[in-house]
Amino acid sequence: MVRDRIFKELSDPLVVINHRGLLIDANQTAMKMLAIDRASLASRTIAQFMPSWPPEALARTGSASEEVTIGGLIYDVAFSRLDPSSDFSDVVLVFRDVTIRREDERRLRKMQKELERLAPTGSLTGLYNRRIFMQRLEEAVERVRRHGSVLSVLIFDLDFFKSINDTYGHDTGDVVLVAVARVTTDVKRLSDVAARIGGEEFALLLPETDQQGAVQLAQRLRSSIEKRAYLSTSGVPVQVTASIGVAMATKDTQEVEKLLSSADKQLYQAKNNGRNRVCSTML
């Protein structure tokens, strides 16, 4: 019989259910996977093993697929009605073990994140990442303490960036981030250090720059970000502005984190004051 040959030759778990979700047949591999025997087969429903049953696509098209975890293993499950034209048709489910593949993918993602963490610059914007920025800032603050000079830090993020992502999509959000990174690179001086330190959060380290000079550069940056033309991936103009917090360090500055916290507080003050503006303080 065709049924016997298929059940014998197919090494993947195979289950047949009726339109109500009751199990009516299964090969040996499937029964082992589900930890049942043939005697108890008819008393089980597929929903006991797959809580999300039935998938919406099955009702629409007569076939579907989804991923489930059974007994600690991950399976890609393909469903198909024996008679696609009937809502009362029996349904065949074939389970393919993808545990090793998913584990490999998970390890690969972990490795990629680690490589990104170790890389000096972000792959999207090309700016330094937070780790490198913090290293450069620690070194710069130490020089200020030793030599009695000054430095300033700018922290800025994009106003209503979540709304941009929600309205135009994350691809447009990425386009905006890249464009802002370019504006930042154009505005900063050669000695300045620019970084993307969070999702839509950026920072600038300004060596040998007092509060007045830092505010002037921050205003130039804010204006340049606002004036630049941005387009969504579908060609729709997107309005982008930034709020900027400025903090200046002196030879009395002892903790880098306090300096950043001070700049961060000024950033939120700028947002509270209406956004698209600069606020500053001396630490």
Backbone hydrogen bonds, N-H to C=O, Kabsch-Sander energy under -0.5 kcal/mol:
donor,donor_aa,acceptor,acceptor_aa,energy
5,R,1,M,-2.1
6,I,2,V,-2.7
7,F,3,R,-2.6
8,K,4,D,-1.9
9,E,5,R,-2.7
10,L,6,I,-2.4
11,S,9,E,-0.6
15,V,93,L,-2.7
16,V,25,D,-2.8
17,I,91,V,-2.6
18,N,22,L,-2.1
21,G,18,N,-2.1
23,L,44,R,-2.4
24,I,16,V,-2.9
25,D,16,V,-1.6
27,N,14,L,-2.0
31,M,27,N,-2.2
32,K,28,Q,-2.2
33,M,29,T,-2.1
34,L,30,A,-2.6
35,A,31,M,-0.7
36,I,31,M,-2.2
40,S,37,D,-0.7
41,L,37,D,-0.5
41,L,38,R,-0.7
43,S,40,S,-1.0
44,R,41,L,-1.7
46,I,21,G,-2.8
48,Q,45,T,-1.4
49,F,46,I,-1.3
50,M,46,I,-2.2
53,W,50,M,-2.3
58,L,55,P,-0.8
59,A,55,P,-0.9
59,A,56,E,-0.5
60,R,56,E,-1.3
61,T,57,A,-3.0
62,G,57,A,-0.6
62,G,58,L,-1.7
63,S,57,A,-0.6
64,A,79,F,-1.8
66,E,77,V,-1.8
68,V,75,Y,-2.6
70,I,68,V,-0.5
70,I,73,L,-2.4
73,L,70,I,-1.8
75,Y,68,V,-3.3
76,D,96,R,-2.8
77,V,66,E,-3.4
77,V,75,Y,-0.6
78,A,76,D,-0.5
78,A,94,V,-2.4
79,F,64,A,-3.3
80,S,92,V,-1.7
81,R,62,G,-2.6
82,L,90,D,-2.6
86,S,83,D,-2.1
89,S,86,S,-1.0
91,V,17,I,-2.9
92,V,80,S,-2.9
93,L,15,V,-3.3
94,V,78,A,-2.3
95,F,13,P,-2.8
96,R,76,D,-2.2
97,D,95,F,-0.5
98,V,74,I,-2.7
98,V,96,R,-0.5
99,T,74,I,-0.7
102,R,98,V,-2.8
103,E,99,T,-2.6
104,D,100,I,-2.6
105,E,101,R,-2.5
106,R,102,R,-2.6
107,R,103,E,-2.6
108,L,104,D,-2.5
109,R,105,E,-2.6
110,K,106,R,-2.3
111,M,107,R,-2.6
112,Q,108,L,-2.6
113,K,109,R,-2.4
114,E,110,K,-2.1
115,L,111,M,-2.7
116,E,112,Q,-2.5
117,R,113,K,-2.2
118,L,114,E,-2.2
119,A,115,L,-2.1
122,G,127,L,-2.7
126,G,122,G,-1.7
128,Y,194,A,-1.4
129,N,120,P,-2.0
133,F,129,N,-2.3
134,M,130,R,-2.7
135,Q,131,R,-1.8
136,R,132,I,-2.6
137,L,133,F,-2.6
138,E,134,M,-2.5
139,E,135,Q,-2.2
140,A,136,R,-2.3
141,V,137,L,-2.8
142,E,138,E,-2.0
143,R,139,E,-1.8
144,V,140,A,-2.0
145,R,141,V,-2.3
146,R,142,E,-2.1
147,H,143,R,-2.8
148,G,144,V,-1.8
151,L,249,A,-1.6
152,S,206,L,-2.1
153,V,247,A,-3.0
154,L,204,L,-2.7
155,I,245,G,-2.5
156,F,202,F,-2.3
157,D,243,S,-1.6
158,L,200,E,-1.1
159,D,241,T,-2.3
161,F,158,L,-1.1
164,I,160,F,-1.4
165,N,161,F,-2.3
166,D,162,K,-2.8
167,T,163,S,-2.5
168,Y,164,I,-2.8
169,G,164,I,-0.6
169,G,165,N,-1.8
173,G,169,G,-1.7
174,D,170,H,-2.3
175,V,171,D,-2.0
176,V,172,T,-2.4
177,L,173,G,-2.3
178,V,174,D,-2.4
179,A,175,V,-2.2
180,V,176,V,-2.7
181,A,177,L,-2.2
182,R,178,V,-1.8
183,V,179,A,-2.2
184,T,180,V,-2.6
185,T,181,A,-2.2
186,D,182,R,-2.2
187,V,183,V,-2.1
188,K,184,T,-2.4
192,D,189,R,-1.2
193,V,205,L,-2.0
194,A,192,D,-0.5
195,A,203,A,-2.4
196,R,128,Y,-2.4
197,I,195,A,-0.7
197,I,201,E,-1.5
198,G,201,E,-1.5
202,F,156,F,-3.4
203,A,195,A,-2.6
204,L,154,L,-2.5
205,L,193,V,-2.5
206,L,152,S,-3.1
206,L,204,L,-0.5
208,E,150,V,-1.3
209,T,206,L,-0.8
214,A,210,D,-2.5
215,V,211,Q,-2.4
216,Q,212,Q,-2.1
217,L,213,G,-2.1
218,A,214,A,-2.6
219,Q,215,V,-2.6
220,R,216,Q,-1.9
221,L,217,L,-2.5
222,R,218,A,-2.9
223,S,219,Q,-2.5
224,S,220,R,-2.1
225,I,221,L,-2.5
226,E,222,R,-2.1
227,K,223,S,-2.3
228,R,224,S,-1.4
230,Y,238,V,-0.5
232,S,236,V,-3.0
235,G,232,S,-2.0
238,V,230,Y,-2.4
243,S,157,D,-2.1
244,I,277,R,-2.6
245,G,155,I,-3.2
246,V,279,C,-2.3
247,A,153,V,-2.2
248,M,281,T,-1.3
249,A,151,L,-3.4
253,T,250,T,-2.0
256,V,254,Q,-0.5
259,L,255,E,-1.5
260,L,256,V,-2.5
261,S,257,E,-2.7
262,S,258,K,-2.3
263,A,259,L,-2.1
264,D,260,L,-2.7
265,K,261,S,-2.3
266,Q,262,S,-1.7
267,L,263,A,-2.0
268,Y,264,D,-2.2
269,Q,265,K,-1.8
270,A,266,Q,-2.3
271,K,267,L,-1.8
272,N,268,Y,-2.6
273,N,269,Q,-1.8
274,G,271,K,-1.6
275,R,270,A,-2.3
279,C,244,I,-2.3
281,T,246,V,-1.6
283,L,248,M,-2.5
